[in-house]
Amino acid sequence: MLPRMFLVTRLAAMGVLFAPLCVGCGSEAKQEAAPAPEPSKPKVAKVAPKPEKVVELPPPPPPRPKTPASMDDAVAQAAEIHMEHRRTLLCGCRYAKSGRVSPASCGYRTRADEQLAKYVMWSHVVPPHDFGADRACWTKPMCTAEDGSKFRGIECCQQIDEEFATMRTDLHNLMPLVGEVGTDRSNYAFGDLKSESRFYGSCDLEIDRDAERIDPAPEVRGDIARVYHYMAATYPGTIHLSVEQRVMFQGWAADDPPDGWERKRAAAVVAIQGIAPTWLSEVPVDDPPEQVAGDADGADGVIATGSDGSGGDDGNSEEGSREPSPDASPSASTGGQAPSATAGDGTTAATG
């Protein structure tokens, strides 16, 4: 056997070439390229995300109470609520089921109108003028009567302004007054008066016609203040009270806290309308029914309404004249309409 080296040498001499014994050896061999290094990314500082801007929405308006559909309904229901406590608000006079006032029960003396002084008038503590005078239906003839004439004012707002109609028949705001007092009050604001001159006998009530102010007795000031607070809270943006008035009403409410009857009355109204006043939290005290001369024999009379507080603006317009519907509710005991007289505020009040 020939040595291996000898064979290789002989074959090479004969022109036999051998492929390289190693992979990748030779000029034409493909060499794997090393992967290029990835470029370094610049470091970015972490920034905390900006908080989203919170848009504060106004609170939703409070729900409206379900007040009576008309003034006649409101008067009938108010009279029923007050049936067991028949006393007028500002003078404290007792009155019979018929609505006839007992002057002797409160020392009332007629100022000028004997007919108006005989019967109660269902009047607004916060007069409609206070929450209606800025409305278009109050100032512009937007309503049409059957005869085609245009009118404005209380009755127009009652027809076309749902909020006004609800406020006008709110039972929390409706109180019995001696008819003469309710007419004299008109739409005057409550306030403290320096004068102590009285026009209605022993009734602790002063009225300043020049200042258009009425000063009630201390024992009913809290009742009045709480009605204003209720109306302002239940119908936001409609009752415009000055800072002075707010401070005054806060003082009145503190000095004259609600008694048993006021709570019981408010609870009865809430049972009809819903929406309880914020101060109605304690259990009401039962008060015995009031007895007034004339109850036993069924004295004739009417329970009247009036003093809508329109300040003489009765809804007539330059485009036509139309008397507003009277807010009167005759008592069932009379079976008819009593004579009427036009009150100072332009409404019509039954007088008996």
PyMOL commands that set and color helices and strands:
alter all, ss='L'
color gray80, all
select helices_A, chain A and resi 4-13+71-84+103-105+114-118+128-132+136-139+154-160+162-168+171-173+179-185+218-234+243-255+260-273
alter helices_A, ss='H'
color red, helices_A
select strands_A, chain A and resi 94-95+101-102+120-124+143-144+150-151+174-178+189-190+206-208+213-215+304-305+340-342+348-350
alter strands_A, ss='S'
color yellow, strands_A
deselect
rebuild
show_as cartoon
